[in-house]
Amino acid sequence: MSTASPNTQQAAASPALLEVENLTVRFRLGRQNEFTALHGISYAVAPNQTVALVGESGSGKTVSALAVMDLLPRTNTIITPESRLRFNGEPLLEESPAQRRLRCGGQISMIFQDPMTSLNPVYSVGEQLVEILQLHAICPTRAAARARAIELLGEVGIPDPRQKVKSYPHELSGGQQQRVMIAMAIACAPRLLIADEPTTALDVTIQQQILELLVNLKRSRGMSMLFITHDLALVREVADRVVVMNQGHIRESGATGQIFEAPADNYTRALLACRPRIDRRPVKLPVVEDFMKGSYDIDSVAERERGVDSDDTVVLEVDHLRKTYPVKTGWFGEKQFVAVDDVSFRLARGKTLGIVGESGSGKTTLGKAILRLHEAQGGSVRMNGVDLLKLSRAEFQPYKRQMQIVFQNPYASLNPRFTISDILLEPMRIHNLHAGDAERIEHATALLRQVGLSASDLRKYPHEFSGGQLQRISIARCLALKPDILVCDEPVSALDVSVQAQVLNLFQALQDEFAISYLFISHDLNVVKYISDEIMVMHNGAMVEYGNADELYRNPQHPYTQRLLAAIPGRQRHS
């Protein structure tokens, strides 16, 4: 899918629709301290042009967009006097709050990253659209606004919009929620659309649909777009120009082709190289620090061989596993929803089985059923010839040590009131490992060093760490029990590409050292290809394809697998 505008040069030469000039933003932290989020950055968006702001979390991308939208908190935000924001030649910072409110939502609108935190859960999506249309006087009556809301839902691809207009946000899928957000953003026919990580949490096929929708809306409505993301693979698909940011500074900017083909800055080269590619599997993924030194040559890194041999020791055998949930129908009726349907596979020691599929395909339910976090309704899960599903809770207790899970969101899986020492010592105490707490603390210290942290981190709390560091702590907690199998449930999906590379390197180093076997669950097909020996594709609870990772990507047999692989951004350039 190539969606960048063919008239990029003409757009770049046009008078700017949005001008950000020497923008410096500081936040007050207490009475005396200040944090500078943006250091005099400048960029522009021309009419009918898409400009991508790219960088890791904390780079200042979203802060600059919120400054344009006047959504930064007034109580502790300082925008310095030399900062300039102009829209269509008019100075935004000199406008009154009432003027900015009419402009933002009318001429400039924004799609936020997480629709569930942006949509009001107590109002139907139709009511929320009607509110916007009446607030900006787009429709004279409520009836006209409701009719227009139905048209907008149809325009963004919501099925059966006359019924869905009555739905509440929780009744829609993630992709449909994001489409509603887009409908709200285009309701007033804005000239500039700001899209802040609009596809980060979406499956690859839904991501492709949303990108195509945004690009088609931009073309049909003659809008400009400011596209904010940390994923450079997406940028190549949608942007005319790219602005690369890091720690509040602009490191590089230019036409998309120039940035991708001949990046001038080491940081840009790092972002391009950190993300796993489907055509290469280096022994160690490069990280930002490798490139900032200026001497890293990715082409000189050896490739890793993957695969499972017939003589490899099998540590886990899953046969005909089935998991269902009761669903009410009417007042008294009930039917069974099949979440996992007749799934079988083998996992070898020191190998990785990648499990891929869209949201709702049954990936996570499968992992939790294997761990007995959910009760299975059929099949068997065998370790060393023992069917774990037939054991009593007491009999199963020793096997909990051998199988651990790394959850997707470490913020939710780590107790915020525990220190890191408490978090790491708790599983050792439960399973009565080591002679006493002194020995356990010594082991916890060694675990932290193993995952790239220090002994001083034992005294800290989870809120004092970044997302990547917290995921390392989650891994250390699992390693405290010396497991044979780790179920990794989307462990890197919420991380920046450079942090993602660090965590993937850690997983691989631990597997090389301890011969741990991984069930690696993800909807990111690049990541799965990099780390997996074998891959299982799930769709609607069933396994539709299973085999060697390289062969499956090279020659997918099932139409669903073919559709998933075709949706990978930039796949045609690596095939």
Residue pairs with C-beta under 8 A, 6 or more apart in sequence:
1 208
1 211
1 212
1 237
1 569
2 237
3 211
3 212
3 215
3 237
3 238
4 50
4 236
4 237
4 238
4 239
4 240
4 256
5 11
5 48
5 49
5 50
5 240
7 48
8 49
8 240
8 241
8 255
8 256
9 255
11 46
11 47
11 48
11 49
11 240
12 46
12 49
12 240
12 241
12 255
13 46
14 46
14 47
14 48
14 49
15 46
15 47
15 89
16 44
16 45
16 46
16 86
17 45
17 46
17 47
17 49
17 87
17 88
17 191
17 192
17 224
18 44
18 45
18 68
18 85
18 86
18 87
18 108
18 192
18 224
18 226
19 44
19 84
19 85
19 86
19 87
20 41
20 42
20 43
20 44
20 64
20 68
20 84
20 85
21 42
21 83
21 84
21 85
21 86
22 40
22 41
22 42
22 82
22 83
22 84
23 38
23 40
23 41
23 42
23 64
23 67
23 79
23 83
23 84
23 85
24 36
24 38
24 39
24 40
24 41
24 79
24 80
24 82
24 83
25 36
25 37
25 38
25 60
25 63
25 64
25 67
25 72
25 77
25 78
25 79
25 80
25 83
26 34
26 35
26 36
26 37
26 77
26 78
26 80
27 34
27 35
27 37
27 76
27 77
27 78
28 34
28 76
28 77
28 78
29 35
29 76
34 78
36 248
37 60
37 63
37 248
38 60
38 63
38 64
38 67
38 248
39 248
39 249
40 82
41 60
41 64
41 245
41 248
41 249
41 250
42 250
43 51
43 53
43 243
43 250
43 253
44 51
45 51
45 192
45 224
45 225
45 226
46 224
47 191
47 222
47 224
48 218
48 222
48 223
48 224
49 224
49 225
49 240
49 241
50 215
50 218
50 224
50 225
50 226
50 227
50 238
50 239
50 240
50 241
51 224
51 225
51 226
51 227
51 239
51 240
51 241
51 242
51 243
52 226
52 227
52 228
52 229
52 235
52 238
52 239
52 241
52 242
52 243
52 256
53 61
53 64
53 65
53 226
53 227
53 228
53 229
53 243
53 245
54 61
54 229
54 230
54 232
54 235
54 242
54 243
54 244
54 245
54 271
55 61
55 230
55 244
55 245
55 246
55 271
56 230
56 246
56 271
56 496
56 497
56 498
56 499
57 230
57 467
57 496
58 247
59 245
59 246
59 247
59 248
60 245
60 247
60 248
60 249
61 196
61 228
61 245
62 196
62 228
63 72
65 110
65 194
65 196
65 226
65 228
66 72
67 79
67 85
68 85
68 87
68 92
68 104
68 108
68 194
68 226
69 104
69 108
69 110
69 194
70 92
70 97
70 100
70 101
70 104
71 104
71 110
72 79
79 93
83 93
84 91
84 93
85 91
85 92
85 93
86 92
87 103
87 107
87 108
87 192
88 107
88 191
92 100
92 103
95 103
102 136
104 110
105 132
105 135
105 136
105 188
105 190
106 136
106 188
106 190
107 188
107 190
107 191
107 192
108 190
108 191
108 192
108 194
109 184
109 185
109 186
109 187
109 188
109 190
109 192
109 193
109 194
110 185
110 193
110 194
110 195
110 196
111 178
111 181
111 182
111 185
111 193
111 194
111 195
111 196
111 198
112 118
112 181
112 196
113 196
113 197
113 198
113 200
113 201
114 201
115 169
115 174
115 177
115 178
115 180
115 181
116 169
116 170
116 177
118 181
119 125
119 128
119 169
119 177
119 180
119 181
120 128
120 169
121 168
121 169
121 170
122 168
123 131
123 168
124 165
124 166
124 167
124 168
125 153
125 164
125 165
125 167
125 168
125 169
125 172
125 180
126 146
126 149
126 150
126 153
126 165
126 166
126 167
128 180
128 184
129 145
129 148
129 149
129 152
129 153
129 165
129 180
129 183
129 184
129 187
130 139
130 142
130 145
130 146
130 149
132 138
132 184
132 187
132 188
133 139
133 145
133 148
133 149
133 187
133 188
134 142
134 145
136 187
136 188
138 145
138 148
138 187
138 188
139 145
139 147
139 148
146 165
148 187
149 165
149 183
149 187
150 161
150 162
150 165
151 161
152 183
152 186
152 187
153 161
153 164
153 165
153 179
153 180
153 183
154 161
155 183
155 186
155 217
156 179
156 180
156 182
156 183
156 186
156 213
156 217
157 179
157 209
157 213
158 164
158 176
158 179
158 180
158 183
164 172
164 176
169 177
169 180
172 180
173 359
173 360
174 201
174 202
174 206
174 359
175 202
175 203
175 206
175 209
175 210
178 198
178 199
178 202
178 206
178 210
179 210
179 213
181 198
182 198
182 210
182 213
182 214
182 217
185 193
186 193
186 217
186 221
186 223
189 221
190 223
191 223
191 224
192 223
192 224
192 225
192 226
193 214
193 217
193 218
193 223
193 224
193 225
193 226
194 225
194 226
194 228
195 214
195 225
195 226
195 227
195 228
196 228
197 228
197 229
197 230
198 210
198 214
198 227
199 206
199 207
199 210
199 211
199 229
199 234
200 229
200 230
200 231
200 494
201 493
202 210
203 358
203 359
203 523
204 358
204 523
204 524
204 525
204 564
204 567
204 568
205 358
205 563
205 564
205 567
206 358
206 359
207 234
207 567
207 569
208 567
208 569
211 234
211 237
211 238
214 225
214 227
214 238
215 238
217 223
218 224
218 225
225 238
227 234
227 235
227 238
227 239
229 235
230 496
230 497
231 275
231 497
231 569
232 260
232 271
232 272
232 275
232 497
233 275
233 526
233 568
233 569
233 570
234 569
235 242
235 256
236 256
236 260
236 569
236 570
237 569
237 570
239 256
240 255
240 256
241 253
241 254
241 255
241 256
242 252
242 253
242 254
242 255
242 256
242 259
243 250
243 252
243 253
244 250
244 251
244 252
244 253
244 259
244 265
244 267
244 268
244 271
245 251
246 267
251 265
251 267
251 268
252 259
252 263
252 264
252 265
252 267
252 268
253 259
254 264
259 268
260 272
263 269
263 272
266 291
266 292
266 294
267 288
267 291
267 292
269 291
270 286
270 287
270 288
270 290
270 291
270 292
270 498
271 288
271 497
271 498
273 286
273 291
273 298
274 285
274 286
274 287
274 288
274 497
274 498
274 500
274 501
275 497
275 500
275 501
275 526
276 285
276 501
276 504
276 526
276 527
276 529
276 530
276 531
277 526
277 530
277 574
278 525
278 526
278 529
278 553
278 568
278 571
278 574
279 574
279 575
280 303
281 303
281 304
281 306
281 529
281 530
282 298
282 301
282 302
282 303
282 304
283 301
283 302
283 303
283 304
284 301
284 505
284 508
285 501
285 504
285 505
285 530
286 296
286 298
286 301
286 501
287 498
287 501
287 502
287 505
288 498
290 296
304 508
306 532
306 533
306 548
306 549
306 550
307 533
307 534
307 548
307 549
307 550
308 348
308 351
308 533
308 534
308 548
312 348
312 349
312 350
312 351
313 348
313 349
314 346
314 347
314 348
314 349
315 347
315 348
315 349
315 383
315 484
315 485
315 517
316 346
316 347
316 370
316 381
316 382
316 383
316 485
316 517
317 346
317 347
317 380
317 381
317 382
317 383
318 343
318 344
318 345
318 346
318 347
318 370
318 379
318 380
318 381
318 382
319 344
319 379
319 380
319 382
320 342
320 343
320 344
320 378
320 379
320 380
321 340
321 342
321 343
321 344
321 366
321 369
321 370
321 376
321 378
321 379
321 380
321 381
322 338
322 340
322 341
322 342
322 343
322 376
322 377
322 378
322 379
323 338
323 339
323 340
323 362
323 365
323 366
323 369
323 374
323 375
323 376
323 377
324 336
324 337
324 338
324 339
324 377
325 336
325 337
325 339
326 334
326 335
326 336
326 337
327 334
327 335
327 336
327 337
328 334
329 335
338 541
339 362
339 365
339 541
340 362
340 365
340 366
340 369
340 376
340 541
341 362
341 540
341 541
341 542
342 379
342 542
342 543
343 362
343 366
343 379
343 536
343 538
343 542
343 543
344 379
344 543
345 353
345 536
345 543
345 546
347 353
347 485
347 517
347 519
348 517
348 533
349 484
349 515
349 517
350 511
350 515
350 516
350 517
351 517
351 518
351 533
351 534
352 511
352 517
352 518
352 519
352 520
352 531
352 532
352 533
352 534
353 517
353 518
353 519
353 520
353 532
353 533
353 534
353 535
353 536
354 520
354 521
354 522
354 528
354 529
354 531
354 532
354 534
354 535
354 536
354 549
355 363
355 366
355 367
355 519
355 520
355 521
355 522
355 535
355 536
355 538
356 363
356 522
356 523
356 525
356 528
356 535
356 536
356 537
356 538
356 564
357 363
357 523
357 537
357 538
357 539
357 564
358 523
358 539
358 564
359 523
360 540
361 538
361 539
361 540
361 541
362 538
362 540
362 541
362 542
363 489
363 521
363 523
363 538
364 489
364 490
364 521
365 374
365 541
366 521
366 538
367 405
367 487
367 489
367 519
367 521
368 374
368 405
369 375
369 376
369 381
370 381
370 403
370 487
370 519
371 403
371 405
371 487
372 388
372 389
372 396
373 405
376 389
379 389
380 387
380 389
380 390
381 387
381 388
381 389
382 388
383 399
383 402
383 403
383 484
386 399
388 396
388 399
391 399
400 431
400 481
401 431
401 481
401 482
401 483
402 481
402 483
402 484
402 485
403 483
403 484
403 485
403 486
403 487
404 478
404 481
404 483
404 485
404 486
404 487
405 478
405 486
405 487
405 488
405 489
406 471
406 474
406 475
406 478
406 486
406 487
406 488
406 489
406 491
407 413
407 474
407 489
407 491
408 489
408 490
408 491
408 493
408 494
409 494
410 462
410 467
410 470
410 471
410 473
410 474
411 462
411 467
411 470
413 474
414 423
414 462
414 470
414 473
414 474
414 477
415 422
415 423
415 462
416 461
416 462
416 463
417 461
418 426
418 461
418 462
419 458
419 459
419 460
419 461
420 444
420 448
420 457
420 458
420 459
420 460
420 461
420 462
420 473
421 441
421 444
421 458
421 459
423 462
423 473
423 477
424 440
424 444
424 447
424 448
424 458
424 473
424 476
424 477
424 480
425 437
425 440
425 441
425 444
427 433
427 477
427 480
427 481
428 434
428 440
428 443
428 444
428 480
428 481
429 437
429 440
431 481
433 440
433 443
433 480
433 481
434 440
434 443
441 458
443 480
444 458
444 476
444 480
445 455
445 458
447 476
447 479
447 480
448 454
448 455
448 457
448 458
448 473
448 476
449 455
450 476
450 479
450 510
451 472
451 473
451 475
451 476
451 479
451 506
452 472
452 502
452 506
453 469
453 472
453 473
453 476
457 465
457 473
462 470
462 473
465 473
466 499
467 494
467 495
467 499
468 495
468 496
468 499
468 500
468 502
468 503
471 491
471 492
471 495
471 503
472 503
472 506
474 491
475 491
475 503
475 506
475 507
475 510
478 486
479 510
479 514
482 514
483 516
484 516
484 517
485 516
485 517
485 518
485 519
486 516
486 517
486 518
486 519
487 518
487 519
487 521
488 507
488 518
488 519
488 520
488 521
488 522
489 521
490 521
490 522
490 523
491 503
491 507
491 520
491 522
492 499
492 500
492 503
492 504
492 522
492 524
492 527
493 522
493 523
493 524
495 503
500 527
504 527
504 530
504 531
507 518
507 531
508 531
510 516
511 517
511 518
518 531
520 528
520 531
520 532
522 528
525 564
525 565
525 568
526 568
528 535
528 549
529 535
529 549
529 553
532 549
533 548
533 549
534 546
534 547
534 548
534 549
535 545
535 546
535 547
535 548
535 549
535 552
535 553
536 543
536 545
536 546
537 543
537 544
537 545
537 546
537 552
537 558
537 560
537 561
537 564
538 544
539 560
544 558
544 560
544 561
545 552
545 556
545 557
545 558
545 560
545 561
552 561
553 565
556 562
556 565
565 571
